[in-house]
Amino acid sequence: MKTLLVIVATAALAGCGVDSMSAAATAAAIKKQELEQGQKTMQQTRQKIDAAMQQVQQRADSEKE
C-alpha cells in the first residue's frame, strides 16, 4: 500500500512539474513575441522620425535659396 501511495504521489508531483514547465514556456514565448513587437514598433518609429527630420531639413534648405 505504501508503494502505491508513493507511486501516486510521485506521478502527481511530476504532473505538476510538467504543468509548471509548460506555463513557463508559454510565458517565455509571449514575452519573446512582445519583445519582437516592441522592436518592430521602435524601428517603425525611428523611420518616421528620420522621414520627418528629412522633411525639416529639406524645408530649411529650400528657405535658404
N, C-alpha and C positions, 0 to 999 in steps of 0.2 A: 504494500500500500504506500509506503514512504517513497519507493522508487517511482511509482506512478505520479505521486504528488510532485516530486522533483522534476519529472519529465514535463508535466503540465505547466508548472511554474516557469521552467526554462523556455518552453515554447511560447508562453505568454510574453515573457520578457524579450525574447528575440523578436516577436512580432512588434512590440513597442519600439524597439530599436530600428526596425525597418521603416516604420511609420515616421519616426523622427528623422531618419536619413532622407526619406522621400520628401518630407516637408522642407528640410534644409536645402535639398537640391532644387526644389521648386522655388524657394525664396531666392536662392542664388541666381537662378535663371531669370527671375523677374527683375532682380537688381541689375543684372547684366543688360537686359533689354532697356531698362530705364537709363542706364549709363550711355548706351548706344544712341538712344533717342535724344538724350541731352547733348551729346557730342554733335549729332546731326543738326539740332536746333542752333547750337553755338556756331557751327560752320555757316549755316544759312544767315545768321545774324551778322557774322563777320562780312559775308559777301554783300549784304545790304548796306552795311556801314561803308565798305570800300566803294560801292557804287555811289552812295551819297557824297562821299568825300571827293570822288572824281567829278561829280556834277558841280560841287562848290568850287573846285579848282578850275574847271572849265569856265564857269561864270566869272571868276576872278580874272582869269587870263583874257576873256573877251572884253571885260571892262577896262583893262589896261590899254587895249588897242584903240 
